[in-house]
Amino acid sequence: MLDTLIAGRVVTPDGIIEEGWIGIRGERIAAIGDGEPPQARRAIDHTGSYVLPGTIDGQTHAGSQIGFAGLAPTSRAAVMGGVTTIVDMPYDEPDPITTAALLKDKIAAVEAYSICDVALYGTVPAHPNTNDVQALVEEGVCAFKISSFEAHPHRFPRIDNASTRYLIELLERSGLPLGLHNEDQEIVRRFTQVHRDEGRTGPEFHSPSRPEVAELAATAAFLALGAGVGTPLHIVHISTPDGFALVRRARETGKPATAEMCVHYLHFDGDEDMRRLGGLLKVNPPIRPDRKEALWSVLEQNGCAFVSSDHSAWPLERKNLSSIFDVAAGMPGLETLLPVFFSDAAERYGADEAARLCASLLAERPAAFFGLSRKGRLQPGLEADVTVLQPGPYRYDAKANPNGPGWSAYDGETFAARPVATFVRGRQVWDGAAIAPQPGRYVPRG
């Protein structure tokens, strides 16, 4: 007998099963079908709703403010948004994940604090240590990330070109992707200082102070540094279609290059919305004016690897400062990733196609990219990570999550659907109204 049976419009890699069901036994999907369902100890009827593979958010920052304890509120926001696995960045407070010892401490924190499952990035200091890199690979990090811009000398340092090339060569045998935060430090610092000196410190000057050329220069240099080496090179966020074009051209010459799309670049406009929302919308690289439609075209042409949130839930006092240059970069996005992407895609392509895109770009493709081989699809034998998305107008209230920061750039928007049930490895952790805390798990690269 099955433990749990979920009925609804089941979104599989082969299409949507209109009057379908998914059967769960233990932590795995046991069966998928339509028509008369088998017996189960618990049957949940979500007729009319989409039954999706659990969302995998490929870019989150759980520990960048309060350390590993940030996994608790981050994972709660995740399951409320239908996210069953987060891929967390390594830039934790007070130390980035550069050694196996630090990684093991974070893995212990995942098991102590997290409700959802967690895969982890590793990183390196300014001068990478061969033994530490190898140890992180052996402990199962799913990728490495570095930055061409120094946000913090210890926690988020700049990795110069020589060290980047060394790391690319070092990672080749592992097959792990190397991700880049892609902004040229000299260009950004020069333009930022000019804007400060001239008193241009309002929100509308964020994008001009970090111009597209800074992003393109860093992206092009990184791709060039990979010449002749088989390490997959990945740009973790691109705000401009020209950046995706650089990655596409590299791929056309045989380089294993990919680029990631963050949902806020698809949803907001850097002119209209930055003036309206101010520092709440500050992210790096910036949300550009008049680029949204071109970025949807990139997605339509299969130009991005997957879509993520880049979630970073800064307290509101770090976002409401008089100068945009003093505002913390980043915004919460875990609760909204799935409903925002579904809503925007449904407006363009219809609800069913939006559901298929969610299953692909928010689950199957990030699972494949990060080597999470037991996740990402609704298929017998895989882990029963399931999200139920209920169509219908839904007004988002950022204050509804008592463990959240209490604000969001999406606050007050009306979405076309909302997550009403989230299952992590067969256990229901969200029912649309309340969280049922259960321990998450560290997911090493498979």
Disulfide bonds with the S-S distance in Angstrom:
none
